[in-house]
Amino acid sequence: MRLPFLLLLSFFAGTALAQRTEPFCASKPKDKLIGTPYDYTQSYFEFIDNHNAFVKQVNDSDRYVIYFFLDDSLSELGIRLLSPIPPLTTPNKGNIATEDYSLHTNELTKGFDAQIALFRATGTHSRNDLNLADENYSWFQIAINDNNYENRDYKNPLLRLENTSVPAGLYMLTIGSREFKKLRGSFLLQIGSNPGVRINNLQKSPYLLK
């Protein structure tokens, strides 16, 4: 009976590895089949319930709005979102897990068809002047996506800013859905950068980034 038991362990181990989230890789060079992992990737685990402080109403639809600040320019910035959070994927040391994520660990299989959009504040800003209200900033949209065409994933979005300098400054990321007006469920947001920058401060308002 020992051999079947070992085979069973091997099967479950293989299944678990197959369900883990693949590393977030940079854009692939023309001479390679896949890219290499970003120099640094921040993972953000969240659950949206009926009273999430990051959710705002935009044209009668929910938008999860998050802000971050780049102190230095980047050569590449990648952002992807997975909803619901894949099985066996849990926060590691250095990742961000929100309080709502921790309170809804028994509901993480719930998700939504997401769309993400990235904006940058116009003008020049430093962390020292990030004490203004949200509405005092002007924004221009850099990119928007609701599908990861690279991996033929037509549900989870991915954005890349590449082959150009990604300037320092204040950024806003919005998460919505083309299918649902109300957002509810879990998601894993990953932000990868080259060169590696620790984007550890993700906030609901710019002034909290100081």
FIGU-510722 format. One line per field, with one value per atom (N, C-alpha, C): residue number from 1; residue in three letters; atom name; x negated, y, z. Coordinates in steps of 0.001 Angstrom, whole numbers. Example, Ala and Ser with C-alpha at 12.3 -4.5 7.8 and 13.67 -1.06 7.14 Angstrom:
BEGIN
num = 1;1;1;2;2;2
residu = ala;ala;ala;ser;ser;ser
atome = N;CA;C;N;CA;C
u = -13190;-12300;-13200;-12850;-13670;-12900
v = -5690;-4500;-3300;-2250;-1060;30
w = 7800;7800;7800;7080;7140;7870
This chain:
BEGIN
num = 1;1;1;2;2;2;3;3;3;4;4;4;5;5;5;6;6;6;7;7;7;8;8;8;9;9;9;10;10;10;11;11;11;12;12;12;13;13;13;14;14;14;15;15;15;16;16;16;17;17;17;18;18;18;19;19;19;20;20;20;21;21;21;22;22;22;23;23;23;24;24;24;25;25;25;26;26;26;27;27;27;28;28;28;29;29;29;30;30;30;31;31;31;32;32;32;33;33;33;34;34;34;35;35;35;36;36;36;37;37;37;38;38;38;39;39;39;40;40;40;41;41;41;42;42;42;43;43;43;44;44;44;45;45;45;46;46;46;47;47;47;48;48;48;49;49;49;50;50;50;51;51;51;52;52;52;53;53;53;54;54;54;55;55;55;56;56;56;57;57;57;58;58;58;59;59;59;60;60;60;61;61;61;62;62;62;63;63;63;64;64;64;65;65;65;66;66;66;67;67;67;68;68;68;69;69;69;70;70;70;71;71;71;72;72;72;73;73;73;74;74;74;75;75;75;76;76;76;77;77;77;78;78;78;79;79;79;80;80;80;81;81;81;82;82;82;83;83;83;84;84;84;85;85;85;86;86;86;87;87;87;88;88;88;89;89;89;90;90;90;91;91;91;92;92;92;93;93;93;94;94;94;95;95;95;96;96;96;97;97;97;98;98;98;99;99;99;100;100;100;101;101;101;102;102;102;103;103;103;104;104;104;105;105;105;106;106;106;107;107;107;108;108;108;109;109;109;110;110;110;111;111;111;112;112;112;113;113;113;114;114;114;115;115;115;116;116;116;117;117;117;118;118;118;119;119;119;120;120;120;121;121;121;122;122;122;123;123;123;124;124;124;125;125;125;126;126;126;127;127;127;128;128;128;129;129;129;130;130;130;131;131;131;132;132;132;133;133;133;134;134;134;135;135;135;136;136;136;137;137;137;138;138;138;139;139;139;140;140;140;141;141;141;142;142;142;143;143;143;144;144;144;145;145;145;146;146;146;147;147;147;148;148;148;149;149;149;150;150;150;151;151;151;152;152;152;153;153;153;154;154;154;155;155;155;156;156;156;157;157;157;158;158;158;159;159;159;160;160;160;161;161;161;162;162;162;163;163;163;164;164;164;165;165;165;166;166;166;167;167;167;168;168;168;169;169;169;170;170;170;171;171;171;172;172;172;173;173;173;174;174;174;175;175;175;176;176;176;177;177;177;178;178;178;179;179;179;180;180;180;181;181;181;182;182;182;183;183;183;184;184;184;185;185;185;186;186;186;187;187;187;188;188;188;189;189;189;190;190;190;191;191;191;192;192;192;193;193;193;194;194;194;195;195;195;196;196;196;197;197;197;198;198;198;199;199;199;200;200;200;201;201;201;202;202;202;203;203;203;204;204;204;205;205;205;206;206;206;207;207;207;208;208;208;209;209;209;210;210;210
residu = met;met;met;arg;arg;arg;leu;leu;leu;pro;pro;pro;phe;phe;phe;leu;leu;leu;leu;leu;leu;leu;leu;leu;leu;leu;leu;ser;ser;ser;phe;phe;phe;phe;phe;phe;ala;ala;ala;gly;gly;gly;thr;thr;thr;ala;ala;ala;leu;leu;leu;ala;ala;ala;gln;gln;gln;arg;arg;arg;thr;thr;thr;glu;glu;glu;pro;pro;pro;phe;phe;phe;cys;cys;cys;ala;ala;ala;ser;ser;ser;lys;lys;lys;pro;pro;pro;lys;lys;lys;asp;asp;asp;lys;lys;lys;leu;leu;leu;ile;ile;ile;gly;gly;gly;thr;thr;thr;pro;pro;pro;tyr;tyr;tyr;asp;asp;asp;tyr;tyr;tyr;thr;thr;thr;gln;gln;gln;ser;ser;ser;tyr;tyr;tyr;phe;phe;phe;glu;glu;glu;phe;phe;phe;ile;ile;ile;asp;asp;asp;asn;asn;asn;his;his;his;asn;asn;asn;ala;ala;ala;phe;phe;phe;val;val;val;lys;lys;lys;gln;gln;gln;val;val;val;asn;asn;asn;asp;asp;asp;ser;ser;ser;asp;asp;asp;arg;arg;arg;tyr;tyr;tyr;val;val;val;ile;ile;ile;tyr;tyr;tyr;phe;phe;phe;phe;phe;phe;leu;leu;leu;asp;asp;asp;asp;asp;asp;ser;ser;ser;leu;leu;leu;ser;ser;ser;glu;glu;glu;leu;leu;leu;gly;gly;gly;ile;ile;ile;arg;arg;arg;leu;leu;leu;leu;leu;leu;ser;ser;ser;pro;pro;pro;ile;ile;ile;pro;pro;pro;pro;pro;pro;leu;leu;leu;thr;thr;thr;thr;thr;thr;pro;pro;pro;asn;asn;asn;lys;lys;lys;gly;gly;gly;asn;asn;asn;ile;ile;ile;ala;ala;ala;thr;thr;thr;glu;glu;glu;asp;asp;asp;tyr;tyr;tyr;ser;ser;ser;leu;leu;leu;his;his;his;thr;thr;thr;asn;asn;asn;glu;glu;glu;leu;leu;leu;thr;thr;thr;lys;lys;lys;gly;gly;gly;phe;phe;phe;asp;asp;asp;ala;ala;ala;gln;gln;gln;ile;ile;ile;ala;ala;ala;leu;leu;leu;phe;phe;phe;arg;arg;arg;ala;ala;ala;thr;thr;thr;gly;gly;gly;thr;thr;thr;his;his;his;ser;ser;ser;arg;arg;arg;asn;asn;asn;asp;asp;asp;leu;leu;leu;asn;asn;asn;leu;leu;leu;ala;ala;ala;asp;asp;asp;glu;glu;glu;asn;asn;asn;tyr;tyr;tyr;ser;ser;ser;trp;trp;trp;phe;phe;phe;gln;gln;gln;ile;ile;ile;ala;ala;ala;ile;ile;ile;asn;asn;asn;asp;asp;asp;asn;asn;asn;asn;asn;asn;tyr;tyr;tyr;glu;glu;glu;asn;asn;asn;arg;arg;arg;asp;asp;asp;tyr;tyr;tyr;lys;lys;lys;asn;asn;asn;pro;pro;pro;leu;leu;leu;leu;leu;leu;arg;arg;arg;leu;leu;leu;glu;glu;glu;asn;asn;asn;thr;thr;thr;ser;ser;ser;val;val;val;pro;pro;pro;ala;ala;ala;gly;gly;gly;leu;leu;leu;tyr;tyr;tyr;met;met;met;leu;leu;leu;thr;thr;thr;ile;ile;ile;gly;gly;gly;ser;ser;ser;arg;arg;arg;glu;glu;glu;phe;phe;phe;lys;lys;lys;lys;lys;lys;leu;leu;leu;arg;arg;arg;gly;gly;gly;ser;ser;ser;phe;phe;phe;leu;leu;leu;leu;leu;leu;gln;gln;gln;ile;ile;ile;gly;gly;gly;ser;ser;ser;asn;asn;asn;pro;pro;pro;gly;gly;gly;val;val;val;arg;arg;arg;ile;ile;ile;asn;asn;asn;asn;asn;asn;leu;leu;leu;gln;gln;gln;lys;lys;lys;ser;ser;ser;pro;pro;pro;tyr;tyr;tyr;leu;leu;leu;leu;leu;leu;lys;lys;lys
atome = N;CA;C;N;CA;C;N;CA;C;N;CA;C;N;CA;C;N;CA;C;N;CA;C;N;CA;C;N;CA;C;N;CA;C;N;CA;C;N;CA;C;N;CA;C;N;CA;C;N;CA;C;N;CA;C;N;CA;C;N;CA;C;N;CA;C;N;CA;C;N;CA;C;N;CA;C;N;CA;C;N;CA;C;N;CA;C;N;CA;C;N;CA;C;N;CA;C;N;CA;C;N;CA;C;N;CA;C;N;CA;C;N;CA;C;N;CA;C;N;CA;C;N;CA;C;N;CA;C;N;CA;C;N;CA;C;N;CA;C;N;CA;C;N;CA;C;N;CA;C;N;CA;C;N;CA;C;N;CA;C;N;CA;C;N;CA;C;N;CA;C;N;CA;C;N;CA;C;N;CA;C;N;CA;C;N;CA;C;N;CA;C;N;CA;C;N;CA;C;N;CA;C;N;CA;C;N;CA;C;N;CA;C;N;CA;C;N;CA;C;N;CA;C;N;CA;C;N;CA;C;N;CA;C;N;CA;C;N;CA;C;N;CA;C;N;CA;C;N;CA;C;N;CA;C;N;CA;C;N;CA;C;N;CA;C;N;CA;C;N;CA;C;N;CA;C;N;CA;C;N;CA;C;N;CA;C;N;CA;C;N;CA;C;N;CA;C;N;CA;C;N;CA;C;N;CA;C;N;CA;C;N;CA;C;N;CA;C;N;CA;C;N;CA;C;N;CA;C;N;CA;C;N;CA;C;N;CA;C;N;CA;C;N;CA;C;N;CA;C;N;CA;C;N;CA;C;N;CA;C;N;CA;C;N;CA;C;N;CA;C;N;CA;C;N;CA;C;N;CA;C;N;CA;C;N;CA;C;N;CA;C;N;CA;C;N;CA;C;N;CA;C;N;CA;C;N;CA;C;N;CA;C;N;CA;C;N;CA;C;N;CA;C;N;CA;C;N;CA;C;N;CA;C;N;CA;C;N;CA;C;N;CA;C;N;CA;C;N;CA;C;N;CA;C;N;CA;C;N;CA;C;N;CA;C;N;CA;C;N;CA;C;N;CA;C;N;CA;C;N;CA;C;N;CA;C;N;CA;C;N;CA;C;N;CA;C;N;CA;C;N;CA;C;N;CA;C;N;CA;C;N;CA;C;N;CA;C;N;CA;C;N;CA;C;N;CA;C;N;CA;C;N;CA;C;N;CA;C;N;CA;C;N;CA;C;N;CA;C;N;CA;C;N;CA;C;N;CA;C;N;CA;C;N;CA;C;N;CA;C;N;CA;C;N;CA;C;N;CA;C;N;CA;C;N;CA;C;N;CA;C;N;CA;C;N;CA;C;N;CA;C;N;CA;C;N;CA;C;N;CA;C;N;CA;C;N;CA;C;N;CA;C;N;CA;C;N;CA;C;N;CA;C;N;CA;C;N;CA;C;N;CA;C;N;CA;C;N;CA;C;N;CA;C;N;CA;C;N;CA;C;N;CA;C;N;CA;C;N;CA;C;N;CA;C;N;CA;C;N;CA;C;N;CA;C;N;CA;C;N;CA;C;N;CA;C;N;CA;C;N;CA;C;N;CA;C;N;CA;C;N;CA;C;N;CA;C;N;CA;C;N;CA;C;N;CA;C;N;CA;C;N;CA;C
u = -821;0;-846;-2150;-2977;-3116;-3219;-3402;-2212;-956;183;199;-219;-231;-1223;-2405;-3398;-2911;-2242;-1700;-644;167;1204;586;-469;-1166;-1734;-2317;-2898;-1835;-645;435;866;1071;1522;465;-807;-1875;-1901;-1734;-1725;-549;623;1810;1612;1040;813;-126;-1219;-2164;-1525;-650;-16;921;1478;2449;1812;540;-106;-232;-263;-372;-1749;-1762;-3029;-3761;-5104;-5849;-5464;-5430;-5098;-6367;-6355;-7553;-7450;-8603;-8670;-8381;-8250;-7999;-9129;-8789;-9797;-10596;-11919;-12732;-12351;-12661;-12277;-12931;-14111;-14821;-14516;-13491;-13152;-11658;-11309;-9906;-9165;-9863;-9237;-10154;-9588;-10372;-10961;-11769;-12330;-11513;-11447;-10672;-11154;-10219;-10576;-11607;-12421;-13410;-12730;-11549;-10779;-9293;-8544;-7096;-6429;-5524;-4719;-3383;-2962;-1679;-749;470;1455;2716;3064;4206;5365;6514;7652;8963;9963;11333;12247;13117;14060;15404;15849;17178;18070;19135;20081;19615;18545;18135;16622;16066;14628;14283;13321;12990;12342;11829;11171;12154;13387;14371;15064;15113;15807;16848;17845;18868;18485;18407;18105;19163;20014;21102;21949;22327;23193;22548;21249;20554;19417;19101;18017;16659;15774;14373;13512;12628;11645;10461;10165;9170;7993;6800;5599;4508;3724;2687;1309;309;-1078;-1980;-3176;-4108;-5433;-5959;-7283;-8279;-9275;-10297;-11331;-11492;-12456;-11801;-12363;-11825;-12155;-11374;-11550;-11718;-12325;-12403;-11197;-10576;-9366;-8532;-7222;-6256;-5167;-4900;-3845;-2834;-1565;-492;463;728;1729;2636;3850;4837;5474;5591;6216;7402;8587;9778;10637;11001;10628;9155;8674;7298;7149;6141;5983;5825;6269;6108;4638;4404;3070;2152;2714;1926;2195;1189;1331;205;390;-654;-1958;-3059;-4385;-4922;-6057;-6687;-6988;-6594;-6794;-5592;-4633;-3407;-2446;-1442;-425;865;1389;2685;3566;4660;5510;6328;6907;7760;8984;9550;10729;10385;9178;8743;8713;8147;8027;9386;10363;11686;12556;12137;12972;12214;11344;10559;11415;12647;13544;14383;14148;14920;14026;12793;11819;12101;12982;13321;14255;14806;15652;14760;15147;14367;15240;14597;15328;14457;15109;14411;13876;12570;11988;11477;11445;10795;9950;8716;7852;7457;7250;6801;5767;4719;3637;3591;3466;3419;2188;1700;633;1072;756;1125;304;973;264;-585;-1627;-2499;-3573;-4340;-5430;-5062;-5214;-4841;-5952;-6079;-6962;-6111;-6682;-5918;-5516;-6318;-6049;-4781;-4323;-3110;-1894;-1959;-840;166;438;1420;2685;2840;4022;5127;6365;7499;7424;8037;7974;8418;9490;10072;9203;8149;7265;6215;6226;5270;5950;5185;5640;4918;5648;5102;5192;4233;4380;4170;4991;4972;3794;3034;1884;2265;3025;3363;4604;5295;6471;6512;6952;6994;7961;8628;9486;9196;8133;7765;6254;5757;4335;4111;3880;3736;2452;1443;183;377;1182;1402;2765;3407;4745;5712;5565;6437;7421;8664;9629;10517;10017;10751;9905;8640;7783;6893;6899;6196;4713;3968;2545;2170;1370;851;-670;-1294;-2742;-3094;-3977;-4611;-6052;-6439;-7756;-8314;-9603;-10298;-10220;-10042;-9985;-10265;-10634;-10871;-9543;-9372;-8198;-8585;-8090;-8605;-8170;-8962;-8576;-7316;-6571;-5383;-4270;-3104;-1920;-1064;-673;109;1399;2417;3700;4083;4457;4922;6378;7232;8637;8966;9778;10226;11744;12256;13696;14064;15255;15698;16605;16398;17283;18586;18574;19734;20629;20032;20793;20625;21720;21634;21121;21467;21009;19820;18788;17616;17709;17519;17462;16640;15698;14885;13421;12607;11180;10399;9248;8330;6902;5998;4562;4036;3515;2908;1394;719;-734;-1311;-2306;-2981;-4455;-4944;-6342;-7097;-8375;-9154;-10576;-11100;-12520;-13009;-14083;-14745;-13816;-14180;-13294;-13107;-11871;-11508;-10450;-10647;-9698;-8499;-7440;-6224;-5355;-5685;-5032;-3904;-3810;-2814;-1708;-605;565;1708;2272;3202;4496;5508;6793;6845;5853;5784;4325;4053;2664;1966;2687;2014;1485;2002;1511;185;-287;-1549;-2761;-2546;-3668;-4567
v = -1220;0;1258;1092;2283;2997;2228;2833;3698;3213;4095;5358;5217;6385;7431;6987;7912;8542;7745;8285;9339;9092;10056;11358;11274;12474;13233;12488;13125;13844;13234;13853;15173;15154;16376;17450;17081;18076;18727;17918;18477;19394;19003;19840;21170;21143;22373;23295;22751;23590;24187;23419;23905;25062;25109;26143;27396;27352;28540;29605;30851;31948;31940;32058;32110;33408;33402;34644;35723;36947;38077;38473;38273;38493;39774;40348;41529;41121;42094;41807;40950;39998;39063;39671;39483;39912;39124;39659;39008;37648;37440;36184;35160;35440;34515;34229;33026;32630;33281;33491;34111;35188;36084;37125;36648;37483;37190;37932;37412;38098;39535;40405;41791;41840;42896;43077;43121;43706;43712;43682;42861;42786;42911;43861;44005;43316;42496;41805;42361;42636;43322;42457;41924;41027;41802;41735;42551;41791;42160;41699;42915;43049;44163;43686;44305;44008;45235;45334;46437;47759;47755;48977;49180;48970;49130;50606;51109;52537;52996;52085;52456;52599;52190;52184;53535;54068;55316;55069;55939;55852;56725;56139;56855;56474;57435;57173;55973;55965;54936;53552;53473;52190;52276;51137;51088;51188;51957;51992;51873;50907;50784;51645;52676;53677;53613;53509;53368;54274;54875;55824;55311;55598;55327;56391;56491;57536;56901;57310;56876;58000;57715;58723;58832;57761;57748;57161;57462;56941;55458;54759;53340;53102;51974;51583;50739;50074;49298;49164;49279;49103;48159;47113;46170;46060;45968;45843;44756;43791;42779;42542;42084;41828;40472;39675;38362;38337;38021;37933;36761;35861;35844;35472;35595;35198;33705;33296;31875;31002;29748;28825;28674;28463;28222;29442;30584;31813;32647;32819;33542;34553;35562;36591;36013;36491;36179;37384;37215;38306;39458;40664;41835;42181;41237;41531;42347;42921;43696;42895;42661;42010;42956;43397;44371;43720;44569;44067;43351;43890;43242;41868;41727;40404;39430;39860;38988;38626;39524;39284;38386;38163;37400;36221;35600;34488;33287;33213;32122;32452;33625;34026;34349;33915;34330;33746;32768;32212;33134;34147;35124;36119;36472;37415;38175;38941;39737;39907;40206;40440;41874;42014;43327;44057;45365;46261;47245;47486;48423;49568;50727;51906;52633;53122;53810;55262;56169;57603;58190;59309;60052;61497;62066;63455;64386;65385;66353;67256;67809;68705;67936;68662;68093;68104;66955;66843;66143;66490;65786;65259;64378;63838;64922;65970;67022;67809;67808;68581;67684;66456;65533;65650;66876;67089;67739;67730;68319;67284;67735;66830;66190;65016;64261;65101;65875;66596;67763;68094;69186;68762;67491;66998;66826;67064;66776;65520;64647;63354;63128;62416;61944;60433;59787;58319;57844;56917;56356;55084;54217;52924;52363;51462;50783;49391;48410;47041;46209;45256;44324;42873;42642;41286;41162;39985;39698;38907;39618;38951;38139;38487;37755;36289;36025;34658;34120;34827;34441;34319;35214;35281;36410;36063;37075;37544;37343;37823;38753;38408;39168;40132;41406;42425;42534;43055;43311;44556;45432;46635;46609;47114;47288;48660;49351;50534;50142;50074;49560;50347;50124;50788;52315;52795;54237;54492;55694;56023;56259;55608;55829;56877;58100;59188;59074;59703;59805;60657;60467;61274;60507;61133;60602;59835;58614;57750;57316;57101;56592;55378;54308;53090;52872;52673;52397;50983;50328;48972;48991;48566;48510;47222;47188;46021;46462;45897;46187;45408;44397;43515;43882;44303;44543;45990;46603;47932;47861;46799;46605;45655;46040;45188;44432;43127;42329;41083;40832;39638;39932;38898;39014;39346;39980;40167;40247;39865;39996;40991;42102;43126;42998;42940;42859;43996;44673;45777;45416;45240;44883;46038;46151;47289;46882;47528;47477;48910;49308;48573;48399;47488;47149;48289;48703;49761;49194;49337;48812;49764;49438;50244;49669;50044;49459;50316;51554;52460;52666;51949;52052;52570;53722;54416;54797;55159;55568;57052;57832;59269;59680;60652;61065;61565;62304;62895;61855;60599;59538;58959;59394;58900;59658;60698;61512;60690
w = 0;0;0;185;285;-1050;-2133;-3453;-3853;-3730;-4045;-3198;-1912;-1034;-1542;-1975;-2515;-3794;-4621;-5872;-5581;-4532;-4164;-3691;-2864;-2433;-3608;-4553;-5740;-6543;-6659;-7420;-6795;-5449;-4781;-4817;-4701;-4779;-6140;-7181;-8531;-8751;-8190;-8326;-7631;-6430;-5675;-6422;-6966;-7689;-8927;-9570;-10795;-10505;-9287;-8971;-8395;-8063;-7523;-8608;-8182;-9135;-9780;-11107;-11823;-11490;-11501;-11252;-12257;-11780;-12648;-13397;-14710;-15516;-16330;-16608;-17466;-18903;-19779;-21181;-21731;-22586;-23076;-24226;-24219;-25365;-26613;-27773;-29025;-29195;-28581;-28759;-27676;-26808;-25743;-25750;-25271;-25231;-24073;-22966;-21797;-21251;-20476;-19854;-18536;-17949;-16633;-15577;-14358;-13316;-13119;-12769;-12480;-11350;-11373;-10306;-8939;-8894;-7646;-7985;-7277;-7447;-6090;-5990;-4777;-5014;-4054;-4133;-3066;-3481;-2630;-2602;-1438;-1274;-663;-1332;-897;-1109;-326;-514;-448;-1441;-1492;-970;118;633;413;1152;935;1533;2325;3016;2918;1738;1581;1387;2152;2150;851;31;-1219;-2384;-2191;-3281;-3374;-4609;-4891;-5981;-6024;-7060;-8241;-9423;-10659;-11682;-12052;-13008;-12568;-11300;-10713;-10668;-10830;-10758;-9743;-9142;-8177;-8864;-8249;-8656;-7398;-7406;-6335;-6735;-5959;-6343;-5379;-5941;-5130;-5691;-4803;-5202;-4778;-5612;-5224;-5828;-5275;-5687;-6085;-7237;-7688;-7418;-6602;-6309;-7424;-8198;-9299;-10538;-11693;-12944;-13093;-13917;-14167;-15665;-16010;-17412;-17811;-16830;-17115;-15856;-16049;-14957;-15451;-14691;-15045;-13923;-14282;-13293;-13770;-12909;-13254;-12053;-12363;-11323;-11575;-10527;-10588;-9637;-10163;-9324;-9793;-8875;-7464;-7284;-6060;-5767;-6049;-6807;-7149;-5908;-5987;-4851;-4470;-3199;-2644;-2752;-3079;-3165;-1919;-1115;148;286;1132;1293;1844;1306;1819;2583;3225;3944;2986;3369;2529;1673;1511;768;1633;981;1680;1713;2891;3071;3874;3293;3952;5063;5891;6969;6410;5320;4735;4171;3629;3172;4350;5443;6613;7199;7079;7636;6753;5504;4566;3968;4744;4205;3812;4315;3942;2714;2099;917;-280;-251;-1268;-2645;-2748;-4065;-4848;-4194;-4884;-5640;-6853;-7639;-8620;-9510;-10494;-11744;-12850;-14116;-14088;-13922;-13606;-14842;-14710;-15674;-14874;-15310;-14596;-15517;-14920;-15663;-14815;-15473;-14775;-15215;-14240;-14484;-13790;-14327;-13658;-13480;-12329;-12060;-12938;-13502;-14333;-13448;-14040;-13290;-12542;-11768;-10987;-9512;-8873;-7463;-6689;-5430;-4513;-3365;-2591;-1464;-469;-386;595;309;-965;-1258;-1477;-996;-1165;-30;390;1443;911;-401;-1014;-1145;-1229;-1431;-2815;-2950;-4203;-5402;-5207;-6339;-6807;-6079;-6483;-7501;-7901;-8895;-10242;-11283;-12636;-13109;-13796;-14171;-15677;-16217;-17585;-17608;-18422;-18476;-19319;-18735;-19434;-20170;-19521;-20130;-19463;-20200;-19667;-20271;-19482;-19990;-19163;-19813;-19090;-19458;-20256;-20631;-20687;-20312;-20418;-21705;-22802;-24086;-24174;-23397;-23444;-23099;-22066;-21612;-22037;-22972;-23434;-22269;-21341;-20178;-20430;-20768;-21180;-20034;-18792;-17631;-16777;-16578;-15676;-16453;-16078;-16857;-16524;-17491;-17334;-18113;-17501;-18160;-18114;-19178;-19166;-19737;-19049;-19608;-19856;-21130;-21480;-22662;-22903;-24011;-23912;-22714;-22489;-21018;-20697;-19299;-18597;-17453;-16620;-15590;-15728;-14881;-13427;-12565;-11165;-11047;-9969;-9761;-9073;-9048;-8377;-9379;-9008;-9891;-9200;-10026;-9550;-10383;-9700;-10355;-9982;-10986;-10710;-11159;-10356;-10643;-10733;-11852;-12057;-12765;-13344;-14079;-15207;-16386;-17510;-17391;-16539;-16406;-15234;-14125;-12904;-12437;-11999;-11407;-9976;-9273;-7901;-7915;-7185;-7042;-5726;-5791;-4568;-4840;-3960;-4093;-3820;-3967;-3675;-4943;-4742;-5861;-5349;-6232;-6011;-7031;-6552;-7401;-7292;-8442;-8454;-9297;-8727;-9407;-9499;-10738;-10959;-11574;-11228;-11727;-12064;-13099;-13467;-13633;-12953;-11874;-10684;-9800;-8695;-7712;-7532;-6583;-5650;-4366;-3395;-3277;-4007;-3962;-2848;-1623;-459;94;-353;193;-836;-668;-1539;-689;-1089;-204;-915;-98;-648;-959;-512;-786;-964;-1834;-2059;-798;68;1213;2188;2104;2976;2488;1316;762;1277;2032;2539;3463
